[in-house]
Amino acid sequence: MAVELVWRHPDRREVALALYVTMRMVHVPGWRHVVVAVEPDGHTWCGVELAADCREHDARDWSTLLHRRYRVGTTMGELVADPLRYRELYVDGGVAPILNEVEREQVRREELRRRAREGR
C-alpha cells in the first residue's frame, strides 16, 4: 500500500514555498505523485504519494513538508475525484508552474534588494 500525505493549508503561497524548497532547493527524492489543489477561497490542498523505494529519511522529510496541524485524512484520489471544485489543480510534473512562480518571486525580491543596495 502506498503512503500518502495530505494537508489542507489556508495559504497557497506557503504551500508553494514549501514545495519549492523541498523539490527545487533541497531536491528531496522519493515522491511518486504530487497534487496541489487550490479552492476558490484560497485554501490549498497538497498531497504527496511516496514511491515504494522511498528511503526512510526522505519519507521523514516529506512528512514535515507542512506543519502536522494541517494534515488531513483525505486520500489523493479523493482530492482529484472532483476537479471542478478547485480554482487551480496541479498534478505531478504539472506543479512546475507553481514552483516557477515562487522562483520568479525570489528573483524579483533579489533584484529589489540589489537596487536598494545600489541606492536606486
N, C-alpha and C positions, 0 to 999 in steps of 0.2 A: 504494500500500500504506500502511495506517495505521501510525503509530508508536505502539507500546505500551511502557509502562514498568511493570515488575512487581517488587515487593520482597516478601521474607518476613522479617518482623521479630519478635524474641522478645517484644516488649512491646506489647500492644494500646493502652495509654494513649499511648505515644509516637507511634504511627501516628495515633491520633485527634487528638492535639495538633498534629501536623504538618499534617494535613488542615484542621483548624480555622484555623490561622494562614494557610495558603495560600488556602483558599476563603472564609473569612469575614472575616478581618482584612485581608489584602492583596488579596483578590479577583483572583487570577491567572486570567485567561481562557485559552481555548484548549483546554479539555478537551472531549471528546465523550462519553466514558464513564468512570465511576469504579466500581471494585469494591473492597469491603473484606470479607474473609472471615477469620473467627476460628476456629482449630482448637480442639478440646477442651482441649488443653494450654496455650492462650493465645497460641501463635504466630499472628501476624496477617499475612495477605497483603494487599497493596494494589496495585491495578492502575489505571493511567490510560492511556486511549487519547486521543491528541491529535487535535484537529479538523484537517481538511485546511487550514483557513485560519489555523492557529495561527502566531503570529508567532515569530520566532527567539528573542527574549529571553524570551517566555512559555514556550517549549519548554525553554529552559535552566533557568528557574525550576522547572518541573515535574520536570526530570531530577534536581534536587537536593532533591526532597521528603524523601527519606530517604537516609542515607549509602549510597554505592555498594557497600559491602561486603554490603549486604542485597539487592542486585539479583540477580534470578534469570532464567534463560532460559525462563520459562514464559509462555504467552500468556493473555490474559484469558479466552478461550474455554475453555482448559483449566481455569482456575480455577472457572468456573461449570458445567462439564460434570458434576460430581458434587456437587451442593449438599448432600447429606446427610452429607458428611464434615465439615461445619463446624457449630460451635455457634451462630455468628451469620453472616449473609450480608447485605450491604448493596449495592445496585446503583443507580447514578446518583442520582436525587433521593432514593432510599431511604437515602442516607448521612446525611440530616438528623438522625435520632435520635442517631447517634454524635457529630455536631457539637454538637447541643443538650446532650448530656451534658457535653461539655467546657465549654460556656458556663455551664451550671449550676454546675459545679465552680469556675469562675473567679469567679462571683458569690458563691458560698459562701465562698471564700477572702477575697475583698474584704470581705465582711460581718464575718468573723472579725478581720481586720486593723482594721477600723473600731472594733469593740467593744474590741479590745485598746488602741487609742489612747485611747478614752474611759475606760479604766480599769475596764471591767466584768469 
